């Protein structure tokens, strides 16, 4: 091992990760939050090209996985609806969706309404 056995040639996120030049270890420079870095992208990849002292180039791809670190929230803590007593059974009333910065299986999956005889909930997804 030499003093500078590894050199980063390119780095898609130099503020987040780096290579230790003497050991070749990948090191993080700060906390990585996938929700901020890649928003709703299906895959979140950081890539680096590293050259060794023997002039070999290695491509490193790091996939950032998500954590369930955000709670879903609605635009308002409470929603008030006025439904006319003349509304016929089956009348549909759209409701606001919840927002969750987490992605994939950690994002909002479904909604539930406390069971009762008067109201039901039908979920429609926008394509």
N, C-alpha and C positions, 0 to 999 in steps of 0.2 A: 504494500500500500504506500502510495506516494502522498505528499502533502495535498495535492489537488488531483486525485485520480479520476474524478467525475466532474463534467461540466455540462450545465443545462444549455442546450442549443435553442429550444423553444419551450414555452410554457403557456398554456391557455389561461391559467389563473395564478400568476406569480405572486399575487397578494394573499393566496390561500395555502399553496404548497410549494415546497422546494426540495432539492436534493442536497444532502450534506456532501460537500465536495470530497472529503477524505474517506468517509465510510460508505457512501452511496445510499444511505438510508433516506427514505422519503419522510419528510417532516411537514407537519401542519404549522402554519404561521398564525392562525387564529381559528376561532370556532367556525365551522362550516355549516350553514343552514341551507339545506336543499330548497326549502320553500322560497327563500330570497334569491338564491342563485339561479334556479331553473324554472321557477313558477310552476306551470302545469305541464311542462315537457314530459313525455313518457320516460325518457332516459336522461340522466344528468351525468355527463362525462367530463372529467378534466384530463387533458392529455399533455404529456411532456416528451421531448426528445432529449436524450442524455448521451453525451459522448464520453467514452472511457479513455484512459491514458493510452490504451492500445488502438485508439481511433475507431473503435466499434461504436455504432450508434444503436441505441435501444429506445424503442417507443414504449412509453408507459401510459396506460389508460386506467384511470381511477373512476369507478362508478360510485356516485354519491347516492346512498340510500336514504329514504325519508324515515323520520320518527314521527310518532303521533304526539307532537309537541304543541299543537294548537287546538283549542276548543272551537267548535262551530259557533257562529253567532248570527242572529237575525238582525235586520236593519233597525228594529225597535224591540225593546224588552217586552212590550205588550202591543197586541193588535186589536183594535176595536172594529167590529163589523156590524153593520145594520142590515138585518134581513127582514123584509116585509112579511107580515103574517099572510099576505096574499101570494107569497112565493110558492110556486108549485113544487111538489116533491121531486127531487132530482135536480133542482136548480144548482148550478155550479158557480162557485165564488173563488176566483184565483187568489192565492196567498203568496206573499214574498218568500223567496228561497233563503235558506241559510247560506252563509259564506264560511268556507273553511280553507285556509291557506295550505293545509296538508293535501297531498296528492294521492292518487291511487287508492289502495285499500284503507288508507288513513283519512281520506276525505269523507264528506257526507255520503252515506250509502243509501239511506232510506229515512222516511219520516213515519211517525206514529201519532195517532190521535187516541187519547184515553177512550176506551170503549164506552159507547152509550147508544141508546136506541134512536136518538134524534139526528146525529150527524155521522158522516163517514168521510174518509179521506181517500182520494184517488191521486196517484202521483203520475205526472206526465213529465217526460224528459224532453228537452229541446234538442233537436238533431242538428 
